Structure formats: C-alpha cells, structure tokens
C-alpha cells in the first residue's frame, strides 16, 4: 500500500502540469460548493436575526393613506365617486381589538412624525415615535444606559424620551445624554435612556413595520399626542394639505402592534381583526394587517429551496471535475502501458496496478480539494466584503466538500485503474 502510494505520488510529480490541469475541475467545484453554501447560510442567519427583531406571535396593523391622498382631488370633483367615510386608524381601533381579540399578551399603538431633534448646539433630522411602554417588550429592545419610560409616565404625559444609539451620538457627541434636554418642535423632552445599538434593519423589515431604532427618538404616546400633535383632532381638509410636497398620514395612528400568547392564534386573530376593522371603517380598506413572522418563515422556506438549488448547481462542477480526472487518467493509462507491463513482469499483481492508479486519482482530487477549500473561503469573504452580502462558512460544508472531492477521485479513478489492471503483461511489453 505504501509502495503503491509512493509510486502514484512520484507519477504525479513527474507530470506536474498535467496534474494541475486535472485538479482545476475539483478546485472550482469545491470552491463553488463552499462559497454557495456560505451565501445560503448567511441568508438564513440573516432571516433568523430578523425573526428576533420582529418578535414572535406579532400582528401589525398599518394605516394606508397614499391612495386616498392621490385620489382626493378626483373624488372632490366627482361627488358620485366619493368613497365612504372612514375614521382611519385610531385609538378606538386599539380599544376594539383589545375587546374582541382573545389571548392578547401585549399591545401598543404607534404614531410617528418626521421632525428635527435639537440639543443645545446640534440639530438633526429624525422621527419622533410615540409608543406604549409595552412596545419595547414586544420587540425585545434593550438599552445601553438609562431606563425605559413606564406606563405611569405615559399616563401622566411626562416629557421624557429614549434616543437611538446613533442619534444619541450625533446630538451629544462628547457628553452623556442621560438627563439632558432634546427639543422636537416646541416640546422639550428629558432623555432618560439610550437604546442599545442594533444591526441595520433591512428594507424588507421596514416594509413590515419595523423601525430603524438607531436613528429615532421614542416618546410616550400620550405625551406625543397631547403635547406635540394629534392628527385625530385635525380636520380632514387640513390632513389633506401636504407640507413641502410631502404627504402626511391623515390617520391618528400609524400602526397598532399586537402580540398574542400562542402562535397558533396568530393567523385566525389576524383574520378576525381584518373583518372587525373593515366593518368599523365602513368597508374602506385603509389599513393592512400583516404577520411579519409568517412572512419571514415563508422567505426562509424559499431560501432553503434556493440553497439546495445552489448546492446542486455547484455540485455539477465536482462531477465535471471527476469526469476530467477520468479522461486524463484513461489517457495516462494508454501512455504508460509499457510501465504497467514491466511492473506486472517483475511480480506486481492486478490489485497493485489498480491501487496505484486509484491512489493517483485520489491524490489529485485531494490536492484539488484542499486548494478548493481555500478558494471557497476566500470567495465567501470576498462576497461579504465587496458585495455586502452576509455569508456564513460552516465546518460541515468544508468537511462535506473535502470528503466529496476525495470520493470523486476514487469513483472516477476506478475505471482507468481497472482498465490498467486488466492489461495483458505480454502485450503491454510489446506495446509501441
């Protein structure tokens, strides 16, 4: 065995250039498998992180107003086409949901306004988000420092706020923001906490109603509605007036977030809320009920299927590499028929010849597998750095690719090895 391995290794060294060309298929095949699986694993990891952000068993009711605003002039000019009146998304919807929907764990309204936050010397554009204290439990939002505001502070309309990590550093670059004052509009707020920095929220999560916590200011909703602005107390006509060409949500609330106790209640409760709110809004669908967790799980299932497809496509490269090894080894057998005859003449058995060529093919695929692993890891990091796509290299994918590359050499090297072993020693010595 050792002697056969040495002969196979010496044969490879004697034909270095041919061996290198033979390994290319294995190198690119293994590299493709590792990098493709790393991209797929990275996408799955990102979805799992997003699931943590959106929380579990959540239903988000979001107000819709763009279409109504776009058609407002047309409706006014043609009264016969006017829509039925809808109060929009309001605190009354919140009360009705609490009364009708069973097994609610937590619930919070949300309202947000684009505004400017001012410290003593710095002014930054931001969003003022009004929420109930339960909002931070629903989305598992932790603080870098300070404290969350309480339900008592919300009910008392206290002028307090929490700052996102990035916004805090922009407004107070050289000092501790806790206890300092931030001004939005005519409202002065005392900073009582800073939200822990979170990874960038993807666009698809923002479309599901998840906020970019790092760049926003959070205020008790009762404080924001009573002391800053309550769109529910503004006339419909005033709500249809846009400032600086930007549309403003005419509804009192932007969202209502509901967290249920049991995951099996999420889908039926979402349907119940849709029917109930449609009746309350006079059949006007100016709201959207979404279940972020279900959306992300569906996306994960799609990504799983896509990962299998990527792995299958990459594996084709290994098959092509194996066929390349087989072709080169068959050609090598024809070139070395005299060598085979000489070895048989001095006592080598068929199994010795077969083992020599199998080991030669295995060494070639082994070397290709090692280089392919290095290539795959390099490609994975390059994709993450230059294309800004998340990747996650797993030990399993490296091990699997390595084992497959060796097996490829054995499987595709068997036919040439068997062909070599079956050569007639007498005819081999006479071969020209």
C-alpha positions in Angstrom: 0.0 0.0 0.0 2.7 2.4 1.0 4.8 1.4 -2.0 1.8 2.0 -4.4 1.2 5.4 -2.8 4.8 6.4 -3.3 4.7 5.3 -7.0 1.5 7.2 -7.5 2.9 10.3 -5.9 6.1 10.1 -8.0 4.0 9.7 -11.1 2.1 12.9 -10.3 5.3 14.8 -9.6 6.7 13.6 -13.0 3.7 15.2 -14.7 3.1 18.4 -12.6 1.4 20.5 -15.3 -1.0 17.8 -16.4 -1.8 17.1 -12.7 -2.5 20.8 -12.1 -4.9 21.0 -15.2 -6.6 17.8 -13.9 -7.3 19.3 -10.5 -8.9 22.5 -11.8 -12.3 21.0 -12.1 -12.1 19.8 -8.5 -10.7 23.1 -7.3 -13.5 25.2 -8.8 -16.1 22.6 -7.8 -15.2 22.5 -4.1 -14.7 26.3 -4.1 -18.2 26.8 -5.7 -19.9 24.4 -3.2 -18.3 26.1 -0.1 -19.0 29.7 -1.3 -22.6 28.9 -2.5 -23.4 27.2 0.8 -21.8 30.1 2.7 -24.0 32.6 0.9 -27.1 30.5 1.6 -26.2 30.0 5.3 -25.6 33.8 5.5 -29.1 34.5 4.1 -30.6 32.0 6.6 -28.7 33.6 9.5 -30.0 37.0 8.5 -33.6 35.8 8.5 -33.1 34.2 11.9 -31.8 37.6 13.2 -34.7 39.3 11.6 -37.1 37.0 13.3 -35.6 38.1 16.6 -36.2 41.7 15.6 -39.8 41.3 14.6 -40.6 39.3 17.7 -42.8 36.3 17.9 -46.6 36.0 17.6 -46.9 39.6 16.4 -49.6 41.1 14.2 -49.0 44.6 12.8 -51.9 46.8 11.7 -50.6 49.6 9.5 -52.6 52.5 8.2 -52.8 53.1 4.4 -53.3 56.6 3.1 -51.3 57.2 -0.1 -54.1 56.1 -2.4 -56.7 58.2 -0.7 -54.5 61.2 -0.9 -53.7 60.7 -4.6 -57.4 60.4 -5.5 -58.6 63.2 -3.2 -59.0 65.9 -6.0 -60.7 63.4 -8.3 -63.2 62.5 -5.5 -64.0 66.1 -4.7 -64.7 66.9 -8.4 -67.0 63.9 -8.8 -69.1 63.5 -5.7 -70.8 60.4 -7.1 -67.4 58.6 -6.9 -66.7 59.7 -3.4 -65.6 56.9 -1.0 -67.4 56.1 2.2 -66.1 57.9 5.2 -63.6 56.1 7.3 -62.2 57.4 10.6 -58.8 55.9 9.7 -56.6 54.1 12.2 -57.4 55.5 15.7 -57.2 54.7 19.4 -60.8 53.4 19.1 -59.5 50.6 16.9 -57.0 49.8 19.6 -59.8 49.5 22.2 -61.9 47.4 19.9 -59.0 45.0 19.2 -58.5 44.6 23.0 -62.2 43.8 23.5 -62.7 41.4 20.5 -59.4 39.6 20.1 -58.7 36.9 22.7 -55.3 35.8 24.2 -53.5 39.2 23.8 -50.2 39.2 25.6 -49.1 42.8 24.8 -50.5 45.6 22.6 -49.3 49.1 21.7 -50.3 51.9 19.4 -47.6 53.7 17.4 -47.5 57.1 15.8 -44.5 58.7 14.1 -43.7 62.2 12.9 -40.8 63.3 10.7 -39.2 66.2 12.6 -35.9 67.7 13.8 -34.3 66.9 17.2 -32.3 69.7 18.7 -29.8 69.6 21.5 -28.2 72.7 22.8 -26.0 73.1 19.8 -26.9 70.4 17.2 -29.9 69.9 15.0 -30.6 66.5 13.3 -33.5 65.2 11.2 -35.2 62.2 12.8 -38.5 60.5 13.5 -40.4 61.0 16.8 -42.1 57.7 17.6 -44.9 57.7 20.1 -45.5 54.2 21.7 -46.7 52.5 24.8 -44.1 51.1 27.1 -45.1 47.5 26.1 -43.5 48.3 22.6 -40.1 47.6 24.0 -41.1 44.2 25.4 -42.7 43.2 22.2 -39.6 43.9 20.1 -37.0 42.9 22.8 -35.4 46.4 22.7 -32.6 46.7 25.2 -30.9 49.9 26.5 -27.3 50.9 26.5 -27.9 53.1 29.5 -30.7 54.7 31.5 -34.3 53.3 31.8 -37.4 52.7 29.7 -40.3 55.0 30.3 -43.1 53.5 32.4 -46.9 53.2 32.0 -47.3 55.8 34.8 -45.1 58.3 32.9 -47.2 57.6 29.7 -50.5 58.1 31.5 -49.2 61.2 33.2 -47.9 62.6 29.8 -44.4 63.1 31.2 -42.0 64.9 28.9 -39.4 62.1 28.6 -37.8 60.2 25.8 -35.4 57.5 24.7 -32.8 58.1 22.0 -31.5 55.7 19.4 -27.8 54.9 19.7 -26.7 56.7 16.5 -28.9 59.7 17.2 -27.6 60.0 20.7 -24.0 60.2 19.5 -24.9 62.8 16.9 -26.8 65.1 19.3 -24.4 64.6 22.3 -21.0 63.6 20.7 -18.9 64.4 23.8 -21.3 64.0 26.7 -23.6 61.6 28.4 -27.1 62.3 27.1 -28.9 61.0 30.2 -30.7 63.9 31.9 -30.1 66.2 29.0 -32.9 68.0 27.1 -33.9 67.4 23.5 -36.3 69.6 21.7 -38.8 68.5 18.9 -40.9 71.3 17.6 -42.0 73.2 20.7 -41.7 70.2 23.0 -38.8 69.8 25.4 -38.0 66.2 26.4 -35.7 64.9 29.0 -33.5 62.0 27.9 -33.9 59.0 30.3 -32.4 56.2 28.2 -30.4 55.3 25.1 -31.4 52.3 23.0 -28.7 49.6 22.5 -27.2 49.8 19.0 -28.8 47.3 16.7 -27.7 46.0 13.3 -29.1 47.8 10.3 -32.8 47.0 9.7 -33.3 45.7 6.2 -35.7 47.3 3.8 -38.0 44.3 3.8 -38.3 44.6 7.6 -39.1 48.3 7.4 -41.8 47.5 4.9 -43.3 45.1 7.5 -43.5 48.0 10.0 -40.2 47.6 11.9 -38.4 50.8 12.8 -34.8 51.8 12.5 -34.2 52.1 16.2 -30.7 53.6 16.0 -31.8 56.9 14.4 -35.1 57.6 16.1 -36.4 59.2 19.3 -39.1 57.4 21.3 -41.7 59.3 23.4 -44.7 58.1 25.5 -47.6 58.1 23.0 -49.9 60.1 25.4 -47.2 62.7 25.7 -46.7 62.9 21.9 -50.4 63.1 21.1 -51.3 65.7 23.8 -48.2 67.9 23.7 -46.8 67.6 20.2 -49.5 66.7 17.6 -52.7 64.6 17.4 -53.8 64.1 13.8 -57.1 62.7 15.0 -58.1 66.2 16.2 -57.2 67.9 12.9 -59.8 68.4 10.2 -59.9 66.1 7.2 -59.2 69.0 4.9 -56.1 70.0 7.0 -54.9 66.5 6.8 -55.0 66.6 3.0 -52.7 69.6 2.9 -49.2 68.5 2.3 -46.2 70.4 3.6 -43.2 70.8 1.3 -44.8 68.4 -1.2 -44.7 65.5 1.2 -47.8 63.5 2.1 -48.7 63.3 5.8 -50.6 60.4 7.2 -54.1 61.7 8.0 -54.8 58.9 10.4 -54.4 59.4 14.2 -52.2 56.3 14.4 -49.6 54.8 12.0 -49.7 51.3 13.5 -51.1 49.0 16.1 -48.8 46.2 17.2 -50.4 43.1 18.9 -48.5 40.3 20.5 -50.5 37.1 21.2 -49.9 34.5 23.8 -49.9 31.5 21.4 -48.5 31.2 17.9 -51.5 29.1 16.7 -53.8 32.1 17.4 -51.9 34.4 15.1 -53.5 33.6 11.8 -57.1 33.4 13.0 -56.7 36.5 15.1 -55.3 38.4 12.0 -58.4 37.4 10.0 -60.7 38.4 12.9 -59.0 41.8 13.2 -59.3 42.4 9.4 -63.1 41.7 9.4 -63.7 43.7 12.5 -61.8 46.7 11.3 -63.3 46.6 7.9 -66.8 46.9 9.5 -65.6 49.7 11.7 -64.1 51.6 8.7 -67.3 51.3 6.6 -65.8 48.8 4.2 -62.9 51.2 3.4 -59.7 49.2 3.3 -57.4 52.0 4.6 -55.3 49.6 6.7 -53.2 46.5 6.2 -52.9 43.5 8.6 -49.6 41.7 8.4 -47.9 38.9 10.3 -44.1 39.5 9.9 -43.1 36.1 11.4 -45.1 34.2 8.8 -43.7 36.3 6.0 -40.1 35.7 7.1 -40.7 32.0 7.6 -42.1 31.8 4.0 -39.0 33.6 2.9 -36.8 31.1 4.9 -38.5 28.2 3.1 -37.9 29.8 -0.2 -34.2 30.4 0.7 -33.9 26.8 1.8 -35.1 25.6 -1.6 -32.7 28.1 -3.2 -29.8 26.8 -1.1 -30.5 23.3 -2.3 -30.6 24.5 -5.9 -27.3 26.4 -5.4 -25.7 23.3 -3.9 -26.9 21.1 -6.7 -25.6 23.5 -9.4 -22.2 23.8 -7.6 -22.0 20.0 -7.3 -22.2 19.7 -11.0 -18.8 21.3 -11.1 -17.5 18.4 -9.0 -19.0 15.9 -11.4 -17.4 17.7 -14.3 -14.1 17.7 -12.4 -14.4 14.0 -11.8 -15.0 13.3 -15.5 -11.9 15.4 -16.2 -9.9 13.2 -13.8 -11.3 10.0 -15.5 -10.4 11.3 -19.0 -6.9 12.3 -18.0 -6.3 9.0 -16.2 -7.5 7.0 -19.2 -5.1 8.9 -21.4 -2.4 8.3 -18.7 -3.0 4.5 -18.8 -2.5 4.5 -22.6 0.8 6.4 -22.3 2.1 4.1 -19.5 1.1 0.6 -20.9 4.8 -0.4 -21.1 5.3 0.7 -17.5 2.3 -1.4 -16.5 3.7 -4.4 -18.4 7.1 -4.0 -16.7 5.5 -3.9 -13.2 3.5 -7.0 -13.9 6.6 -8.7 -15.3 8.5 -8.2 -12.1 5.7 -9.5 -9.9 3.1 -6.8 -9.4 -0.4 -8.1 -9.1 -3.6 -6.7 -10.7 -4.6 -5.2 -7.4 -1.3 -3.4 -7.1 -1.8 -1.8 -10.5 -5.4 -0.9 -9.7 -4.5 0.6 -6.3 -1.6 2.7 -7.9 -4.0 4.4 -10.3 -6.8 4.8 -7.8 -4.3 6.4 -5.4 -3.0 8.7 -8.1 -6.6 9.9 -8.9 -7.3 10.3 -5.2 -4.1 12.4 -4.6 -5.1 14.6 -7.5 -8.6 15.2 -6.1 -7.2 15.5 -2.6 -4.9 18.3 -3.6 -7.7 19.9 -5.6 -10.0 19.7 -2.6 -7.5 21.4 -0.3 -6.9 24.3 -2.8 -10.7 24.4 -3.5 -11.4 24.9 0.3 -9.0 27.8 0.4 -10.6 29.2 -2.8 -14.2 28.8 -1.4 -13.3 30.5 1.9 -11.6 33.4 0.0 -14.6 33.8 -2.3 -17.0 33.8 0.7 -15.2 36.6 2.4 -14.8 38.5 -0.9 -18.6 38.3 -1.4 -19.2 39.6 2.1 -16.7 42.5 1.7 -17.3 43.7 -1.8 -20.9 42.8 -2.5 -22.0 43.4 1.2 -23.9 40.1 1.3 -23.9 38.2 4.5 -22.1 34.8 4.4 -21.5 32.1 7.0 -19.0 29.4 6.4 -19.9 26.1 8.1 -17.4 23.4 9.2 -19.9 20.9 7.8 -19.7 22.4 4.3 -15.9 22.3 4.3 -15.9 18.7 5.6 -18.6 17.6 3.1 -16.7 19.3 0.2 -13.4 17.7 1.2 -15.0 14.2 1.5 -16.8 14.5 -1.8 -13.6 15.6 -3.6 -11.7 12.5 -2.3 -14.7 10.2 -3.2 -14.8 11.8 -6.6 -11.2 10.8 -7.2 -11.8 7.3 -6.1 -15.1 6.8 -8.0 -13.9 8.4 -11.3 -10.4 6.9 -10.9 -11.7 3.4 -10.7 -12.5 2.9 -14.4 -9.0 3.9 -15.6 -7.5 1.9 -12.7 -9.5 -1.2 -13.7 -8.5 -0.6 -17.3 -4.8 -0.5 -16.3 -5.1 -3.6 -14.2 -6.7 -5.7 -17.0 -3.8 -5.0 -19.5 -2.1 -8.1 -20.7 1.5 -8.1 -19.4 3.0 -9.7 -22.6 1.1 -7.3 -24.9 2.0 -4.4 -22.7 5.7 -5.0 -23.0 5.4 -5.2 -26.8 3.2 -2.0 -27.0 4.6 0.8 -29.2 
